[in-house]
Amino acid sequence: MASNVTITGTTLAIACGKSFQVGEKVLPLLSPQIEVIQFITSFEDAKTYIGDLLAGRGPGDCPPTHIGSHDFSKPPRAVFFGRAFTGEQVKEIHSLHKGKGVAGPVAWIAGDPAVVPPANPGPGYAEKAAENVKRALAGWIEAGANSEEIVWY
């Protein structure tokens, strides 16, 4: 695994969120800084498939979604989680797949578990969520893009 990799251009990512409705609004707002290659909607699927995606093996039999580029020609450098994933779920997935990125260290980005997600995301939620993810990724890159600790936003 590379340890001193410079991140320039678009960062390829796996997004984990439990709602297609929210994902459809948030993910396009991440561009051009972040290209989501796969959107995963369940805790079980995230545990099962993230390792293969990070290793550059593609999604395997991960249930397809209509969200994401599905361009698996290059492995992702980031995994981020929407607030519907609990802190414990994020930690479990992280512990299973930390260190499996073949393109270099992976940014693990998740919503602060102390902040409860709204039951019904209202106006401005998608913009705020996208900005939080972009800011967390930028901070990880500025810090050297070599830590695989979870970045909480």
C-alpha positions as CSV (number, residue, x, y, z in Angstrom):
1,M,0.0,0.0,0.0
2,A,1.3,3.4,-0.9
3,S,1.8,5.8,2.0
4,N,2.9,9.1,0.4
5,V,0.3,9.5,-2.3
6,T,-0.6,12.9,-3.5
7,I,-4.3,13.4,-4.0
8,T,-5.1,15.7,-7.0
9,G,-8.3,16.0,-9.0
10,T,-11.4,14.1,-8.3
11,T,-11.3,11.6,-5.4
12,L,-13.1,8.3,-6.0
13,A,-15.4,7.3,-3.2
14,I,-17.9,4.7,-1.8
15,A,-20.9,6.4,-0.3
16,C,-23.0,4.6,2.4
17,G,-26.5,6.0,3.0
18,K,-29.8,4.4,3.9
19,S,-32.0,6.6,1.8
20,F,-32.0,6.8,-2.0
21,Q,-34.0,10.1,-1.7
22,V,-31.2,11.8,0.3
23,G,-28.4,10.1,-1.7
24,E,-30.0,11.4,-5.0
25,K,-29.8,14.9,-3.7
26,V,-26.4,14.9,-1.9
27,L,-24.2,12.9,-4.2
28,P,-24.4,15.2,-7.3
29,L,-23.4,18.1,-5.0
30,L,-20.1,16.4,-4.3
31,S,-18.9,16.8,-7.8
32,P,-16.3,17.7,-9.1
33,Q,-14.2,17.0,-5.9
34,I,-15.7,13.6,-5.3
35,E,-16.9,10.9,-7.7
36,V,-19.1,8.3,-6.0
37,I,-18.5,5.0,-7.7
38,Q,-20.9,2.9,-5.6
39,F,-23.8,3.8,-3.3
40,I,-24.5,1.2,-0.6
41,T,-27.7,1.4,1.4
42,S,-27.4,-1.2,4.1
43,F,-25.1,-2.0,7.0
44,E,-24.8,-5.6,5.9
45,D,-24.0,-4.7,2.3
46,A,-21.4,-2.2,3.6
47,K,-19.7,-4.9,5.7
48,T,-19.8,-7.4,2.9
49,Y,-18.7,-5.3,-0.2
50,I,-16.5,-2.4,0.9
51,G,-13.4,-4.6,1.1
52,D,-13.7,-5.8,-2.5
53,L,-14.4,-2.2,-3.7
54,L,-11.3,-0.9,-1.9
55,A,-9.2,-3.7,-3.2
56,G,-10.1,-2.8,-6.8
57,R,-12.2,-5.9,-7.4
58,G,-15.4,-4.1,-8.2
59,P,-18.8,-4.6,-6.5
60,G,-19.1,-8.4,-6.9
61,D,-22.7,-9.3,-6.4
62,C,-23.4,-6.1,-4.4
63,P,-27.0,-5.1,-5.3
64,P,-26.8,-2.4,-8.0
65,T,-28.2,1.0,-7.5
66,H,-29.0,3.8,-9.9
67,I,-26.7,6.1,-7.9
68,G,-23.0,6.4,-8.6
69,S,-20.8,6.2,-11.6
70,H,-20.2,2.5,-11.4
71,D,-16.8,3.1,-12.9
72,F,-14.6,0.5,-11.1
73,S,-11.5,0.9,-13.3
74,K,-9.7,2.6,-10.4
75,P,-10.1,1.8,-6.7
76,P,-11.6,4.4,-4.4
77,R,-9.6,6.5,-1.8
78,A,-12.6,7.4,0.4
79,V,-15.6,5.9,2.1
80,F,-18.2,8.1,3.6
81,F,-21.3,7.5,5.6
82,G,-24.5,9.4,5.9
83,R,-25.9,10.2,9.3
84,A,-28.3,7.3,9.2
85,F,-25.4,5.0,9.9
86,T,-24.6,4.9,13.6
87,G,-21.2,5.6,15.0
88,E,-21.0,1.9,16.1
89,Q,-21.9,0.7,12.6
90,V,-19.2,3.0,11.1
91,K,-16.6,1.8,13.6
92,E,-17.5,-1.9,12.8
93,I,-17.2,-1.4,9.1
94,H,-14.0,0.6,9.5
95,S,-12.4,-2.1,11.7
96,L,-13.3,-4.8,9.0
97,H,-11.9,-2.9,6.1
98,K,-9.2,-0.4,7.3
99,G,-6.0,-1.0,5.4
100,K,-7.6,-2.7,2.4
101,G,-7.2,0.2,0.0
102,V,-4.9,-0.7,-2.9
103,A,-4.6,2.9,-4.1
104,G,-3.2,4.1,-0.8
105,P,-4.7,5.1,2.6
106,V,-8.4,5.6,2.6
107,A,-10.3,8.5,4.1
108,W,-13.1,7.2,6.4
109,I,-15.6,10.1,6.8
110,A,-18.8,9.9,8.9
111,G,-21.3,12.1,10.7
112,D,-20.5,12.8,14.3
113,P,-22.6,10.3,16.3
114,A,-23.4,13.0,18.8
115,V,-25.4,14.9,16.2
116,V,-28.8,13.2,15.6
117,P,-30.0,13.2,12.0
118,P,-33.3,14.9,11.3
119,A,-36.3,12.6,10.8
120,N,-37.2,14.5,7.7
121,P,-34.3,16.3,6.1
122,G,-35.6,19.7,5.0
123,P,-34.5,22.4,2.7
124,G,-30.7,22.9,2.6
125,Y,-30.0,19.5,4.2
126,A,-28.4,18.1,1.0
127,E,-26.2,21.1,0.5
128,K,-25.0,21.1,4.1
129,A,-24.3,17.3,4.0
130,A,-22.3,17.6,0.8
131,E,-20.3,20.6,2.2
132,N,-19.6,18.6,5.4
133,V,-18.2,15.7,3.4
134,K,-16.1,17.9,1.1
135,R,-14.7,19.8,4.0
136,A,-13.8,16.6,5.9
137,L,-12.1,15.1,2.8
138,A,-10.2,18.4,2.2
139,G,-9.0,18.3,5.8
140,W,-7.8,14.7,5.4
141,I,-6.0,15.6,2.2
142,E,-4.4,18.7,3.8
143,A,-3.2,16.6,6.7
144,G,-1.3,14.3,4.3
145,A,-3.9,11.8,3.1
146,N,-2.2,9.1,5.0
147,S,-4.4,8.4,8.1
148,E,-7.0,5.7,8.1
149,E,-8.7,7.0,11.3
150,I,-12.3,8.0,11.0
151,V,-12.9,11.7,10.3
152,W,-16.1,12.8,12.1
153,Y,-17.9,15.8,10.7
